[in-house]
């Protein structure tokens, strides 16, 4: 069970040797993409098992393609279920997007913001949940164009969460990225997210391509406005487990722990302030 005041790290294969020797005390839980791990056996499989027996894990998928017009890949979802069961992982999240047509790909495409798309996603969420026998958690995603939009991103996300009755993986960096790229108020979007549906949080760095264009890379340090938005998130919604994403340009663990500890700092400050007012 992941405590609400806790900080996690995305686990990469190159981290296995180090963490199987000793997991830094600052890391409370790990997140993995099941697609990258569920076919592994041998040494990697044993190392993963060693870690899932020591720390809580969550799974954050890459290729479920919940918004795809193609039929749901039942075999793929069944394999996800087996992997979750094998390692005792209860939380499985995915992107509120799609990434498949004639096959799986890792590019996350925006779902049209329409009522029809809401109904389509809701039906597929129910299908997935029936197979995995767990709630499906959906993440607000970064996007760069909104083809065929008939409603705002905010309206779309809230409609899907409400009608599917599912939980939210709230990505703070994605809110900031979209607010710059699509010229909306990040605080307004953040505050309009349903507190009761939040399962956990993501925070990450990005690439500033131009003054009004940000690319969501997970390959850089977290910038000040995103830290400020995280602080605002804790203040508005409360403290939730928070996962540091770093997928590229990954520094040594001691450097990553600087940002892990910064998240701990923000969580502790919020809990302390809340205690003082109680």
DAGIKA-V784252 format. One record per residue. N is the residue number from 1. SS is DSSP state (a for helix, b for strand, c for the rest). NEAR is the number of other ideal C-beta (glycine too) atoms within 12 Angstrom. Layout:
n->N ss->SS near->NEAR
n->N ss->SS near->NEAR
This chain:
n->1 ss->c near->15
n->2 ss->c near->27
n->3 ss->c near->19
n->4 ss->c near->23
n->5 ss->c near->28
n->6 ss->c near->32
n->7 ss->b near->42
n->8 ss->b near->41
n->9 ss->b near->41
n->10 ss->b near->36
n->11 ss->c near->43
n->12 ss->c near->28
n->13 ss->a near->22
n->14 ss->a near->18
n->15 ss->a near->28
n->16 ss->a near->26
n->17 ss->a near->16
n->18 ss->a near->23
n->19 ss->a near->27
n->20 ss->a near->22
n->21 ss->a near->14
n->22 ss->c near->15
n->23 ss->c near->29
n->24 ss->c near->26
n->25 ss->c near->15
n->26 ss->c near->26
n->27 ss->c near->36
n->28 ss->c near->32
n->29 ss->b near->36
n->30 ss->b near->40
n->31 ss->b near->48
n->32 ss->b near->42
n->33 ss->c near->31
n->34 ss->a near->37
n->35 ss->a near->27
n->36 ss->a near->24
n->37 ss->c near->35
n->38 ss->c near->30
n->39 ss->c near->16
n->40 ss->c near->22
n->41 ss->c near->13
n->42 ss->a near->11
n->43 ss->a near->14
n->44 ss->a near->24
n->45 ss->a near->20
n->46 ss->a near->15
n->47 ss->a near->27
n->48 ss->a near->35
n->49 ss->a near->24
n->50 ss->a near->23
n->51 ss->a near->33
n->52 ss->a near->33
n->53 ss->c near->18
n->54 ss->c near->24
n->55 ss->c near->33
n->56 ss->b near->31
n->57 ss->b near->39
n->58 ss->b near->42
n->59 ss->b near->44
n->60 ss->b near->42
n->61 ss->c near->43
n->62 ss->c near->34
n->63 ss->c near->31
n->64 ss->c near->44
n->65 ss->c near->36
n->66 ss->c near->45
n->67 ss->c near->38
n->68 ss->c near->29
n->69 ss->c near->19
n->70 ss->c near->21
n->71 ss->c near->17
n->72 ss->c near->32
n->73 ss->c near->28
n->74 ss->a near->18
n->75 ss->a near->13
n->76 ss->a near->33
n->77 ss->a near->34
n->78 ss->a near->20
n->79 ss->a near->24
n->80 ss->a near->39
n->81 ss->a near->29
n->82 ss->a near->19
n->83 ss->a near->32
n->84 ss->a near->32
n->85 ss->a near->21
n->86 ss->a near->22
n->87 ss->a near->32
n->88 ss->c near->19
n->89 ss->c near->37
n->90 ss->c near->26
n->91 ss->c near->35
n->92 ss->b near->43
n->93 ss->b near->44
n->94 ss->b near->48
n->95 ss->b near->39
n->96 ss->c near->46
n->97 ss->c near->40
n->98 ss->b near->33
n->99 ss->b near->30
n->100 ss->b near->27
n->101 ss->c near->16
n->102 ss->c near->12
n->103 ss->c near->14
n->104 ss->b near->21
n->105 ss->b near->18
n->106 ss->b near->19
n->107 ss->b near->19
n->108 ss->b near->31
n->109 ss->b near->28
n->110 ss->c near->31
n->111 ss->c near->40
n->112 ss->c near->25
n->113 ss->c near->31
n->114 ss->c near->23
n->115 ss->a near->19
n->116 ss->a near->19
n->117 ss->a near->35
n->118 ss->a near->30
n->119 ss->a near->19
n->120 ss->a near->30
n->121 ss->a near->40
n->122 ss->a near->29
n->123 ss->a near->21
n->124 ss->a near->37
n->125 ss->a near->36
n->126 ss->a near->22
n->127 ss->a near->23
n->128 ss->a near->35
n->129 ss->a near->28
n->130 ss->a near->18
n->131 ss->a near->26
n->132 ss->a near->34
n->133 ss->c near->17
n->134 ss->c near->28
n->135 ss->c near->26
n->136 ss->b near->43
n->137 ss->b near->43
n->138 ss->b near->46
n->139 ss->b near->46
n->140 ss->c near->44
n->141 ss->c near->39
n->142 ss->c near->37
n->143 ss->c near->34
n->144 ss->c near->24
n->145 ss->c near->16
n->146 ss->c near->27
n->147 ss->c near->14
n->148 ss->c near->15
n->149 ss->c near->20
n->150 ss->c near->18
n->151 ss->c near->21
n->152 ss->c near->20
n->153 ss->a near->39
n->154 ss->a near->28
n->155 ss->a near->23
n->156 ss->a near->38
n->157 ss->a near->41
n->158 ss->a near->25
n->159 ss->a near->30
n->160 ss->a near->44
n->161 ss->a near->35
n->162 ss->a near->22
n->163 ss->a near->24
n->164 ss->a near->32
n->165 ss->c near->19
n->166 ss->c near->36
n->167 ss->b near->34
n->168 ss->b near->40
n->169 ss->b near->41
n->170 ss->b near->43
n->171 ss->b near->46
n->172 ss->a near->49
n->173 ss->a near->46
n->174 ss->a near->44
n->175 ss->a near->46
n->176 ss->a near->38
n->177 ss->a near->39
n->178 ss->a near->37
n->179 ss->a near->28
n->180 ss->a near->31
n->181 ss->a near->28
n->182 ss->c near->27
n->183 ss->c near->14
n->184 ss->c near->21
n->185 ss->c near->19
n->186 ss->a near->34
n->187 ss->a near->21
n->188 ss->a near->18
n->189 ss->a near->33
n->190 ss->a near->38
n->191 ss->a near->19
n->192 ss->c near->25
n->193 ss->c near->38
n->194 ss->c near->25
n->195 ss->a near->21
n->196 ss->a near->15
n->197 ss->a near->28
n->198 ss->b near->33
n->199 ss->b near->37
n->200 ss->b near->43
n->201 ss->b near->50
n->202 ss->b near->48
n->203 ss->b near->47
n->204 ss->b near->44
n->205 ss->c near->34
n->206 ss->c near->37
n->207 ss->b near->22
n->208 ss->b near->22
n->209 ss->b near->16
n->210 ss->b near->10
n->211 ss->c near->9
n->212 ss->c near->13
n->213 ss->b near->18
n->214 ss->b near->32
n->215 ss->b near->24
n->216 ss->c near->38
n->217 ss->c near->24
n->218 ss->c near->33
n->219 ss->c near->20
n->220 ss->c near->25
n->221 ss->c near->26
n->222 ss->c near->33
n->223 ss->c near->23
n->224 ss->a near->13
n->225 ss->a near->25
n->226 ss->a near->41
n->227 ss->a near->27
n->228 ss->a near->22
n->229 ss->a near->39
n->230 ss->a near->42
n->231 ss->a near->30
n->232 ss->a near->28
n->233 ss->a near->38
n->234 ss->a near->36
n->235 ss->a near->23
n->236 ss->a near->27
n->237 ss->a near->29
n->238 ss->c near->24
n->239 ss->c near->34
n->240 ss->c near->38
n->241 ss->c near->38
n->242 ss->b near->50
n->243 ss->b near->45
n->244 ss->b near->47
n->245 ss->b near->42
n->246 ss->c near->36
n->247 ss->c near->28
n->248 ss->c near->18
n->249 ss->c near->18
n->250 ss->c near->26
n->251 ss->c near->21
n->252 ss->c near->14
n->253 ss->a near->27
n->254 ss->a near->13
n->255 ss->a near->17
n->256 ss->a near->34
n->257 ss->a near->23
n->258 ss->a near->21
n->259 ss->a near->38
n->260 ss->a near->35
n->261 ss->a near->23
n->262 ss->a near->26
n->263 ss->a near->42
n->264 ss->a near->30
n->265 ss->a near->23
n->266 ss->a near->34
n->267 ss->a near->33
n->268 ss->a near->20
n->269 ss->a near->21
n->270 ss->a near->28
n->271 ss->a near->23
n->272 ss->a near->16
n->273 ss->a near->17
n->274 ss->a near->17
n->275 ss->a near->12
n->276 ss->a near->9
n->277 ss->a near->9
n->278 ss->c near->7
